Amino acid sequence: MVHNKLANAIGQDIDEDDPTLERPSDDEIRRTTEETRQALEKIVAGKIKQALPKQQIAKREEAQFIRYTPAQQGEGHNSGASNRIIRMVEMPQDPLDPPKFRAKRIPKGALSRGACEA
């Protein structure tokens, strides 16, 4: 507590019958606790929402199975298998991978002679 005047530093008599000094009732304690809990939940929900990625990750499609018959048949090729079943699954994209395609820069066109001589 900061006392900026001498009169504020001197003790004061306290009236024990003062209604502002009474303890709060159980209902007031419950109500205040509930309001505080709701306010904290609102703050935490906002923080969680900020931490989530902006774009929801698309749900991956189910695997597709493809039957493959190799052109070269025989014991010496494909371990003797007459056909194979391939499972095709979409791979998730890694957000830290560098971009696969770069934008190509087009060189600027030559200036007209009139602009250069000015």
N, CA and C atoms as an extended XYZ file, in Angstrom:
354
Properties=species:S:1:pos:R:3:atomname:S:1:resname:S:1:resid:I:1 pbc="F F F"
N         0.850       -1.171        0.000 N   MET     1
C         0.000        0.000        0.000 CA  MET     1
C         0.897        1.236        0.000 C   MET     1
N         0.513        2.205       -0.812 N   VAL     2
C         1.289        3.432       -0.920 CA  VAL     2
C         0.588        4.523       -0.110 C   VAL     2
N         1.335        5.168        0.734 N   HIS     3
C         0.801        6.273        1.528 CA  HIS     3
C         1.434        7.552        1.012 C   HIS     3
N         0.621        8.419        0.407 N   ASN     4
C         1.177        9.659       -0.109 CA  ASN     4
C         0.954       10.838        0.831 C   ASN     4
N         0.191       10.635        1.895 N   LYS     5
C        -0.015       11.678        2.895 CA  LYS     5
C         0.209       11.073        4.281 C   LYS     5
N         0.585       11.880        5.207 N   LEU     6
C         0.786       11.419        6.569 CA  LEU     6
C        -0.525       10.932        7.180 C   LEU     6
N        -1.619       11.564        6.813 N   ALA     7
C        -2.921       11.182        7.366 CA  ALA     7
C        -3.307        9.769        6.913 C   ALA     7
N        -2.859        9.342        5.718 N   ASN     8
C        -3.177        8.002        5.224 CA  ASN     8
C        -2.380        6.924        5.954 C   ASN     8
N        -1.234        7.289        6.504 N   ALA     9
C        -0.393        6.318        7.183 CA  ALA     9
C        -0.859        6.049        8.613 C   ALA     9
N        -1.680        6.919        9.147 N   ILE    10
C        -2.163        6.759       10.514 CA  ILE    10
C        -3.293        5.734       10.521 C   ILE    10
N        -3.290        4.867       11.498 N   GLY    11
C        -4.311        3.839       11.599 CA  GLY    11
C        -5.691        4.427       11.813 C   GLY    11
N        -6.704        3.679       11.409 N   GLN    12
C        -8.081        4.142       11.545 CA  GLN    12
C        -8.862        3.143       12.394 C   GLN    12
N        -9.867        3.624       13.053 N   ASP    13
C       -10.739        2.745       13.813 CA  ASP    13
C       -11.672        2.016       12.844 C   ASP    13
N       -11.876        0.718       13.095 N   ILE    14
C       -12.734       -0.088       12.230 CA  ILE    14
C       -14.013       -0.394       12.985 C   ILE    14
N       -15.121       -0.097       12.329 N   ASP    15
C       -16.425       -0.408       12.903 CA  ASP    15
C       -16.759       -1.853       12.542 C   ASP    15
N       -16.896       -2.710       13.519 N   GLU    16
C       -17.138       -4.128       13.255 CA  GLU    16
C       -18.530       -4.386       12.708 C   GLU    16
N       -19.428       -3.441       12.838 N   ASP    17
C       -20.788       -3.607       12.323 CA  ASP    17
C       -20.916       -3.099       10.880 C   ASP    17
N       -19.818       -2.690       10.257 N   ASP    18
C       -19.842       -2.168        8.881 CA  ASP    18
C       -20.222       -3.305        7.917 C   ASP    18
N       -21.292       -3.149        7.090 N   PRO    19
C       -21.749       -4.240        6.210 CA  PRO    19
C       -20.755       -4.544        5.068 C   PRO    19
N       -19.868       -3.646        4.722 N   THR    20
C       -18.907       -3.908        3.644 CA  THR    20
C       -17.810       -4.866        4.081 C   THR    20
N       -17.655       -5.092        5.398 N   LEU    21
C       -16.610       -5.969        5.899 CA  LEU    21
C       -17.102       -7.397        6.160 C   LEU    21
N       -18.363       -7.691        5.859 N   GLU    22
C       -18.893       -9.025        6.101 CA  GLU    22
C       -18.365      -10.005        5.054 C   GLU    22
N       -18.275      -11.262        5.472 N   ARG    23
C       -17.858      -12.322        4.535 CA  ARG    23
C       -18.981      -12.556        3.536 C   ARG    23
N       -18.622      -12.929        2.300 N   PRO    24
C       -19.679      -13.195        1.311 CA  PRO    24
C       -20.408      -14.499        1.645 C   PRO    24
N       -21.650      -14.583        1.198 N   SER    25
C       -22.442      -15.789        1.458 CA  SER    25
C       -21.971      -16.910        0.529 C   SER    25
N       -22.436      -18.127        0.821 N   ASP    26
C       -22.057      -19.280       -0.010 CA  ASP    26
C       -22.556      -19.116       -1.442 C   ASP    26
N       -23.744      -18.535       -1.604 N   ASP    27
C       -24.281      -18.316       -2.955 CA  ASP    27
C       -23.398      -17.345       -3.742 C   ASP    27
N       -22.951      -16.294       -3.086 N   GLU    28
C       -22.068      -15.328       -3.765 CA  GLU    28
C       -20.731      -15.977       -4.139 C   GLU    28
N       -20.221      -16.822       -3.262 N   ILE    29
C       -18.951      -17.510       -3.546 CA  ILE    29
C       -19.124      -18.436       -4.747 C   ILE    29
N       -20.233      -19.210       -4.782 N   ARG    30
C       -20.479      -20.114       -5.921 CA  ARG    30
C       -20.647      -19.332       -7.223 C   ARG    30
N       -21.416      -18.238       -7.172 N   ARG    31
C       -21.658      -17.437       -8.371 CA  ARG    31
C       -20.351      -16.831       -8.899 C   ARG    31
N       -19.541      -16.282       -8.007 N   THR    32
C       -18.264      -15.692       -8.409 CA  THR    32
C       -17.317      -16.755       -8.957 C   THR    32
N       -17.306      -17.930       -8.331 N   THR    33
C       -16.466      -19.026       -8.812 CA  THR    33
C       -16.882      -19.461      -10.208 C   THR    33
N       -18.194      -19.572      -10.435 N   GLU    34
C       -18.706      -19.982      -11.752 CA  GLU    34
C       -18.370      -18.937      -12.825 C   GLU    34
N       -18.526      -17.652      -12.497 N   GLU    35
C       -18.182      -16.588      -13.453 CA  GLU    35
C       -16.691      -16.623      -13.790 C   GLU    35
N       -15.866      -16.859      -12.797 N   THR    36
C       -14.418      -16.928      -13.023 CA  THR    36
C       -14.060      -18.133      -13.880 C   THR    36
N       -14.702      -19.280      -13.594 N   ARG    37
C       -14.443      -20.484      -14.385 CA  ARG    37
C       -14.828      -20.270      -15.844 C   ARG    37
N       -15.989      -19.661      -16.093 N   GLN    38
C       -16.431      -19.408      -17.460 CA  GLN    38
C       -15.490      -18.447      -18.185 C   GLN    38
N       -15.024      -17.423      -17.478 N   ALA    39
C       -14.102      -16.472      -18.099 CA  ALA    39
C       -12.778      -17.149      -18.459 C   ALA    39
N       -12.272      -18.005      -17.569 N   LEU    40
C       -11.020      -18.708      -17.854 CA  LEU    40
C       -11.194      -19.700      -18.996 C   LEU    40
N       -12.340      -20.399      -19.056 N   GLU    41
C       -12.598      -21.324      -20.163 CA  GLU    41
C       -12.655      -20.590      -21.493 C   GLU    41
N       -13.235      -19.405      -21.495 N   LYS    42
C       -13.312      -18.604      -22.723 CA  LYS    42
C       -11.915      -18.208      -23.191 C   LYS    42
N       -11.048      -17.819      -22.272 N   ILE    43
C        -9.674      -17.444      -22.622 CA  ILE    43
C        -8.912      -18.656      -23.151 C   ILE    43
N        -9.041      -19.794      -22.473 N   VAL    44
C        -8.334      -21.009      -22.893 CA  VAL    44
C        -8.838      -21.483      -24.259 C   VAL    44
N       -10.146      -21.409      -24.493 N   ALA    45
C       -10.698      -21.819      -25.787 CA  ALA    45
C       -10.150      -20.935      -26.902 C   ALA    45
N       -10.009      -19.638      -26.638 N   GLY    46
C        -9.433      -18.735      -27.636 CA  GLY    46
C        -7.986      -19.073      -27.946 C   GLY    46
N        -7.209      -19.404      -26.920 N   LYS    47
C        -5.809      -19.780      -27.124 CA  LYS    47
C        -5.705      -21.078      -27.922 C   LYS    47
N        -6.558      -22.043      -27.615 N   ILE    48
C        -6.538      -23.318      -28.340 CA  ILE    48
C        -6.919      -23.095      -29.799 C   ILE    48
N        -7.911      -22.237      -30.033 N   LYS    49
C        -8.344      -21.956      -31.406 CA  LYS    49
C        -7.225      -21.297      -32.203 C   LYS    49
N        -6.444      -20.436      -31.573 N   GLN    50
C        -5.322      -19.799      -32.261 CA  GLN    50
C        -4.227      -20.805      -32.592 C   GLN    50
N        -4.065      -21.816      -31.750 N   ALA    51
C        -2.994      -22.787      -31.966 CA  ALA    51
C        -3.335      -23.796      -33.057 C   ALA    51
N        -4.622      -23.969      -33.367 N   LEU    52
C        -5.014      -24.937      -34.391 CA  LEU    52
C        -4.628      -24.423      -35.774 C   LEU    52
N        -4.348      -25.333      -36.703 N   PRO    53
C        -4.033      -24.887      -38.061 CA  PRO    53
C        -5.241      -24.223      -38.699 C   PRO    53
N        -4.972      -23.276      -39.592 N   LYS    54
C        -6.049      -22.528      -40.223 CA  LYS    54
C        -6.872      -23.413      -41.151 C   LYS    54
N        -6.218      -24.268      -41.897 N   GLN    55
C        -6.924      -25.149      -42.816 CA  GLN    55
C        -7.054      -26.518      -42.164 C   GLN    55
N        -8.245      -27.020      -42.178 N   GLN    56
C        -8.435      -28.362      -41.647 CA  GLN    56
C        -7.828      -29.370      -42.619 C   GLN    56
N        -7.169      -30.350      -42.076 N   ILE    57
C        -6.550      -31.366      -42.916 CA  ILE    57
C        -7.664      -32.200      -43.539 C   ILE    57
N        -7.611      -32.316      -44.857 N   ALA    58
C        -8.645      -33.072      -45.560 CA  ALA    58
C        -8.547      -34.549      -45.174 C   ALA    58
N        -9.690      -35.151      -45.034 N   LYS    59
C        -9.716      -36.560      -44.666 CA  LYS    59
C        -9.231      -37.373      -45.858 C   LYS    59
N        -8.288      -38.253      -45.583 N   ARG    60
C        -7.719      -39.045      -46.673 CA  ARG    60
C        -8.733      -40.066      -47.172 C   ARG    60
N        -8.652      -40.299      -48.467 N   GLU    61
C        -9.528      -41.297      -49.056 CA  GLU    61
C        -9.012      -42.683      -48.684 C   GLU    61
N        -9.894      -43.644      -48.808 N   GLU    62
C        -9.500      -45.006      -48.484 CA  GLU    62
C        -8.561      -45.536      -49.564 C   GLU    62
N        -7.843      -46.576      -49.233 N   ALA    63
C        -6.874      -47.155      -50.166 CA  ALA    63
C        -7.604      -47.808      -51.337 C   ALA    63
N        -6.989      -47.703      -52.510 N   GLN    64
C        -7.523      -48.371      -53.702 CA  GLN    64
C        -6.631      -49.564      -54.002 C   GLN    64
N        -7.228      -50.656      -54.381 N   PHE    65
C        -6.467      -51.847      -54.731 CA  PHE    65
C        -6.563      -52.056      -56.240 C   PHE    65
N        -5.399      -52.238      -56.874 N   ILE    66
C        -5.320      -52.395      -58.322 CA  ILE    66
C        -4.657      -53.730      -58.619 C   ILE    66
N        -5.282      -54.494      -59.504 N   ARG    67
C        -4.694      -55.771      -59.921 CA  ARG    67
C        -3.782      -55.485      -61.114 C   ARG    67
N        -2.552      -55.959      -61.051 N   TYR    68
C        -1.534      -55.697      -62.068 CA  TYR    68
C        -1.004      -57.023      -62.589 C   TYR    68
N        -1.027      -57.176      -63.911 N   THR    69
C        -0.471      -58.368      -64.541 CA  THR    69
C         0.761      -57.941      -65.324 C   THR    69
N         1.950      -58.383      -64.933 N   PRO    70
C         3.165      -57.949      -65.637 CA  PRO    70
C         3.215      -58.519      -67.060 C   PRO    70
N         3.860      -57.759      -67.960 N   ALA    71
C         3.967      -58.176      -69.361 CA  ALA    71
C         4.892      -59.379      -69.490 C   ALA    71
N         5.949      -59.423      -68.690 N   GLN    72
C         6.895      -60.541      -68.770 CA  GLN    72
C         6.489      -61.602      -67.754 C   GLN    72
N         6.100      -62.741      -68.242 N   GLN    73
C         5.687      -63.840      -67.386 CA  GLN    73
C         6.806      -64.875      -67.304 C   GLN    73
N         6.840      -65.613      -66.243 N   GLY    74
C         7.808      -66.683      -66.116 CA  GLY    74
C         8.434      -66.715      -64.742 C   GLY    74
N         9.192      -67.773      -64.495 N   GLU    75
C         9.844      -67.967      -63.198 CA  GLU    75
C        10.927      -66.929      -62.942 C   GLU    75
N        11.602      -66.497      -63.983 N   GLY    76
C        12.721      -65.568      -63.815 CA  GLY    76
C        12.285      -64.141      -63.566 C   GLY    76
N        11.044      -63.827      -63.833 N   HIS    77
C        10.538      -62.465      -63.672 CA  HIS    77
C         9.485      -62.423      -62.584 C   HIS    77
N         9.492      -61.331      -61.817 N   ASN    78
C         8.472      -61.059      -60.798 CA  ASN    78
C         8.331      -62.176      -59.773 C   ASN    78
N         9.376      -62.843      -59.477 N   SER    79
C         9.380      -63.913      -58.470 CA  SER    79
C         8.373      -64.996      -58.789 C   SER    79
N         8.076      -65.173      -60.039 N   GLY    80
C         7.166      -66.228      -60.446 CA  GLY    80
C         5.701      -65.889      -60.274 C   GLY    80
N         5.359      -64.652      -59.918 N   ALA    81
C         3.961      -64.286      -59.704 CA  ALA    81
C         3.300      -63.976      -61.045 C   ALA    81
N         2.101      -64.476      -61.231 N   SER    82
C         1.397      -64.209      -62.487 CA  SER    82
C         0.704      -62.844      -62.441 C   SER    82
N         0.310      -62.404      -61.277 N   ASN    83
C        -0.249      -61.055      -61.145 CA  ASN    83
C         0.022      -60.546      -59.729 C   ASN    83
N        -0.102      -59.238      -59.572 N   ARG    84
C         0.142      -58.604      -58.272 CA  ARG    84
C        -1.026      -57.696      -57.938 C   ARG    84
N        -1.192      -57.438      -56.674 N   ILE    85
C        -2.206      -56.490      -56.222 CA  ILE    85
C        -1.446      -55.322      -55.591 C   ILE    85
N        -1.733      -54.123      -56.106 N   ILE    86
C        -1.056      -52.906      -55.639 CA  ILE    86
C        -2.046      -52.107      -54.803 C   ILE    86
N        -1.580      -51.638      -53.674 N   ARG    87
C        -2.409      -50.806      -52.795 CA  ARG    87
C        -1.996      -49.351      -53.002 C   ARG    87
N        -2.918      -48.512      -53.503 N   MET    88
C        -2.637      -47.100      -53.762 CA  MET    88
C        -3.226      -46.260      -52.623 C   MET    88
N        -2.351      -45.478      -51.960 N   VAL    89
C        -2.765      -44.631      -50.852 CA  VAL    89
C        -2.228      -43.237      -51.106 C   VAL    89
N        -3.036      -42.219      -50.832 N   GLU    90
C        -2.577      -40.841      -50.990 CA  GLU    90
C        -1.674      -40.489      -49.812 C   GLU    90
N        -0.475      -40.020      -50.113 N   MET    91
C         0.476      -39.662      -49.063 CA  MET    91
C         0.150      -38.270      -48.527 C   MET    91
N         0.251      -38.068      -47.220 N   PRO    92
C         0.019      -36.719      -46.681 CA  PRO    92
C         1.145      -35.785      -47.093 C   PRO    92
N         0.803      -34.517      -47.278 N   GLN    93
C         1.791      -33.536      -47.697 CA  GLN    93
C         2.525      -33.006      -46.473 C   GLN    93
N         3.846      -33.007      -46.538 N   ASP    94
C         4.666      -32.504      -45.443 CA  ASP    94
C         4.724      -30.983      -45.542 C   ASP    94
N         4.312      -30.256      -44.507 N   PRO    95
C         4.310      -28.791      -44.601 CA  PRO    95
C         5.715      -28.188      -44.641 C   PRO    95
N         6.741      -28.961      -44.276 N   LEU    96
C         8.101      -28.421      -44.276 CA  LEU    96
C         8.844      -28.682      -45.582 C   LEU    96
N         8.228      -29.437      -46.502 N   ASP    97
C         8.865      -29.664      -47.792 CA  ASP    97
C         8.945      -28.355      -48.570 C   ASP    97
N        10.040      -28.155      -49.317 N   PRO    98
C        10.106      -26.957      -50.160 CA  PRO    98
C         9.108      -27.078      -51.310 C   PRO    98
N         8.709      -25.964      -51.902 N   PRO    99
C         7.744      -26.048      -52.996 CA  PRO    99
C         8.311      -26.832      -54.173 C   PRO    99
N         7.468      -27.637      -54.802 N   LYS   100
C         7.920      -28.486      -55.908 CA  LYS   100
C         8.117      -27.679      -57.187 C   LYS   100
N         7.279      -26.700      -57.401 N   PHE   101
C         7.346      -25.916      -58.638 CA  PHE   101
C         7.627      -24.459      -58.288 C   PHE   101
N         8.570      -23.877      -58.966 N   ARG   102
C         8.892      -22.472      -58.740 CA  ARG   102
C         8.268      -21.633      -59.836 C   ARG   102
N         7.888      -20.454      -59.496 N   ALA   103
C         7.352      -19.536      -60.495 CA  ALA   103
C         8.518      -19.043      -61.349 C   ALA   103
N         8.388      -19.189      -62.646 N   LYS   104
C         9.460      -18.749      -63.545 CA  LYS   104
C         9.322      -17.254      -63.777 C   LYS   104
N        10.428      -16.573      -63.672 N   ARG   105
C        10.418      -15.136      -63.920 CA  ARG   105
C        10.647      -14.879      -65.402 C   ARG   105
N         9.832      -14.036      -65.952 N   ILE   106
C         9.952      -13.693      -67.360 CA  ILE   106
C        10.785      -12.423      -67.449 C   ILE   106
N        11.851      -12.438      -68.275 N   PRO   107
C        12.668      -11.227      -68.386 CA  PRO   107
C        11.860      -10.084      -68.986 C   PRO   107
N        12.202       -8.874      -68.551 N   LYS   108
C        11.491       -7.703      -69.044 CA  LYS   108
C        11.817       -7.495      -70.510 C   LYS   108
N        10.852       -6.999      -71.220 N   GLY   109
C        11.048       -6.717      -72.636 CA  GLY   109
C        11.984       -5.539      -72.839 C   GLY   109
N        12.595       -5.441      -74.019 N   ALA   110
C        13.490       -4.333      -74.339 CA  ALA   110
C        12.698       -3.047      -74.390 C   ALA   110
N        13.296       -1.985      -73.894 N   LEU   111
C        12.659       -0.676      -73.923 CA  LEU   111
C        12.687       -0.129      -75.350 C   LEU   111
N        11.714        0.674      -75.665 N   SER   112
C        11.713        1.289      -76.988 CA  SER   112
C        12.822        2.323      -77.063 C   SER   112
N        13.327        2.606      -78.273 N   ARG   113
C        14.440        3.533      -78.450 CA  ARG   113
C        14.087        4.930      -77.978 C   ARG   113
N        12.852        5.339      -78.165 N   GLY   114
C        12.457        6.668      -77.774 CA  GLY   114
C        12.565        6.887      -76.270 C   GLY   114
N        12.327        5.865      -75.507 N   ALA   115
C        12.401        5.983      -74.054 CA  ALA   115
C        13.846        6.061      -73.593 C   ALA   115
N        14.783        5.379      -74.311 N   CYS   116
C        16.167        5.354      -73.900 CA  CYS   116
C        16.871        6.688      -74.215 C   CYS   116
N        16.483        7.343      -75.274 N   GLU   117
C        17.171        8.557      -75.694 CA  GLU   117
C        16.704        9.756      -74.910 C   GLU   117
N        15.628        9.690      -74.243 N   ALA   118
C        15.087       10.856      -73.555 CA  ALA   118
C        15.888       11.282      -72.372 C   ALA   118
